[in-house]
Amino acid sequence: MLKRILSLLTVALLPNLISAQTTVTGTIRFGGTVRDYRLYVPRAYTGAQPVPLLLNLHGYGSNNVEQEQYGDFRTIADTANFLVLHPNGTVDAAGNRFWNNFVPPGSGGPDDVAFLAALLDSVSARYRVEPSRVYSTGMSNGGFMSYELACQLSGRIAAIASVTGSMVASRLDACAPSRPVPVLQIHGTEDSLVPYLGNGFFLPIPTVLSSWVQRNGCNPTPIITPVPDANPNDGSTAERQLYTGGRNGSVVELYRIIGGGHTWPGAPINTGVTNRDINASREIWRFLRPYRLSGLVTTAREALEQQFSVTPNPARDQVTLRFGTTGLQPAQVQVTDAVGRVVAVKSQRANDGSLRLSTESWAPGVYWVRVVVGGQPLYRRLLKSAE
């Protein structure tokens, strides 16, 4: 069913792809086989300076065209100026494209790690790629492959994100990255194809993440934050689990999609219970972009963002705004509703510098909290709950 829906999406959007002028198709010969790929070159790319590159890997039985559309990064790349590389896996005996990471290492089959390394070399010879900012993400089998790259190609892959992917025990046992690799996992608790709690073949997601928490040296106790239920009709909710304190600034992060299926949150079509409270593509780029091979590198703005918090979220009668140790003043804060209207704010400054805003008179719904610190506007989405 998923493949059928994605095929219909491919046909519907194909005219736009043909006229895009920014998607380059190419092939390389590897291991006696011609392998093909699609490369999305953003509007901002000029070749004047190196830019990041994101591998975006399709799932089992899918292909690079479907992944380019379903797990879409193109509009994000146009703004952030990074290349998006969509390779194709090989075809198995059943006629399905796949990445070879389900069998124990050394069992034979395509060497997809070596292929992707060769493909990175080929693309980097034609485009200016920033070597320290190469990332990998993917859906399902593509998520498995991203973990495999983190294990075997950690000298080139700065960080990874997996959507509905996992690992098999033999691959996890053989995993030996040469450096801490930041990991983001997005997974539905009702995923029937790659179950959240495993199935005897695919490892449970908590087991996989615990292994990476240990590898990276992160705090084993996560910070758990509910995600505002901005779309109560999508059949799911979400929470964010963040394991901090890893070496070189590395973290392990999980978006646990409660009630979600084998889907890409925020995708252009529903192929099951698809969460709409987050957009997986945006969250993935938010997670990946600060990392280099050397570790976490934050800009001045990112450093400010990390100091700003709004809790609880969702809120009922009151919400607390905090910024580092310097605190906030009422004049720095503005709140708008979902259509951009300014909301009257009653605030009280606490002894620790935090601001407490009364939300008792606000109608239930989504609001945007804006604070200005050092001339920089910072934003947080806030959900006012009905109960």
Buried (B, 14 or more C-beta within 10 A) or exposed (E): EBBEBBBEBBEEBEEEBEEEEBBBEBEBEBEEEEBEBBBBBBEEBEEEEBBBBBBBBBBBBBBBBBBBBBBBBBEBBBEBBBBBBBBBBBEBEEEBBBBBBBEEBEEEBBBBBEBBBBBBEBBBEEBBBBBBBBBBBBBBBBBBBBBBBBBBBBEBBBBBBBBBBBBBBBBBEEBEBEBBBBBBBBBBBBBEBBBBEBEEEBBBBBBBBBBBBEBBEBBEEBEEBBBBBBBEEBBBBBBBBBBBBBEBBBBBBBBBBBBBBBBBBBBEBEBBBBBBBBBBBBBBBBBBBBBBBEBBBEEEEEEBBEEBBBEBBBBEEEBBBBBBEEBBEEEBBBBBBEEEEEBEBEBEBEEEBBBBBBBEEBEEBBBBBBBEBEEEEBBBBBBBBEE
